[in-house]
Amino acid sequence: QGRAGAAYGKGVLMLFIRSTLLLVICLLSACDAPGWLDQHGNTMTRDQLTGKRVVVNYWAQWCAPCREELPELNRLARDFPHALIIGIDFDAAKGDALLAATEKMGIEFAVLGHDFAADLGLEKPAVLPTTYILDEQGELVHTLRGPQHYDDIAALLQ
């Protein structure tokens, strides 16, 4: 019974090692495609950004120019379906607080967290609002400080 028990134990150990390796491989493969949650709990992935112009706008509830600019960004989101308009709450609200803030501000586009901006190498701005424009390859091509108007951003999305 000693040899049979040792063989059984070795088989269980090998199964455990294989299962653990499979789990690690699955977890590591998920690291290649990070996702970010918007205010509604929807996941946006890096693949969704590929091949599109991306407008990333930092705003805050207490920022009057931000509040004035948001309708322009809502209109851009409707008029330019080939581009992505993404908001970042400067104060980093999350979960229900972020959803409530976006509803109060009337934001109609996705709002993501600071992790999204950091993953793309975008700095937290010193001036609000600040808008970053990324090209189809994900490279930063414009940094716009202060409130922007529809026509100004639309010209950069053509």
C-alpha positions, 0 to 999 in steps of 0.5 A: 500500500506504500507504493500505491499511496505514493503514486496516488499522492504524486498524481494529485500533486501533478494535477494540482501543479497543472491546474495552477499553471493553467490558472496562472496562464489564464490570468496573465493572458488577461493582463494583455488586454486591460479593460476599464469600467465606465460609469454604467459598469460597461467595460471598454478595452484597448481594442475598442480604441484601435483605429479611432480618434479618441477625445479624452476630456478631464472635467470636474463638477465644480468647474464652471467652464467644464459644465459649459463645455460638456454639451459640446462633447455630447454633440461630438459623441453623437456626430462623430461615431467613428471617434470615441469621446471619453470623460475623466472625472478630475476628482476620481469619483467611482461607482454610484458617486460617478454615475450620479455626477455624470447624470447630474452633469448630463454626460452622454458619453463614457466616463472612465477612471484615472487608471484609463488615463494612466494606462495611456500615459496621459498626465492628470492636468493642472488646468480644467478642462483639459482635452487630449486628442489621440490618433488612430494609433493611440498617440497623443496628437493634441493637448487642449487646455481650457474650454473648447468649442464643437467646431474646434474639436470637430476639425481635429476629428476629420 
